[in-house]
Amino acid sequence: MTAIIIQTTCGCKKEAKKIAKLLVKEKLAACVQFQKIKSVYEWKNELCVDKEVLLSIKTKKENFEIIQRKIKDNHSYDLPEIVAIDISNASNEYLQFIEGNTK
């Protein structure tokens, strides 16, 4: 099993919590952490500085496509950030936690 962290951002805590609960309840993610952040980006030729909520989704690499679809289906952004980062080093116990809590 290859474990990954999928990151996405939401505009509010309510949306972040909804996506996090959905992914854990459906056993697509073992754990989802979310925290308040500020993002600086350009959108439609305008420089934006916005408060957002960053989600860090711990899961198996094989779940990426379905999680991407779930995020897009439940997200208010036109173009949500959905990126995956391979977990190259982790404790065996934590990897077992991810494997045991995802389908």
Summary of the structure (lengths in Angstrom):
residues: 103
radius of gyration: 14.1
end to end distance: 11.5
largest distance: 46.3
contacts: 292
relative contact order: 0.32
helix: 34%
strand: 39%
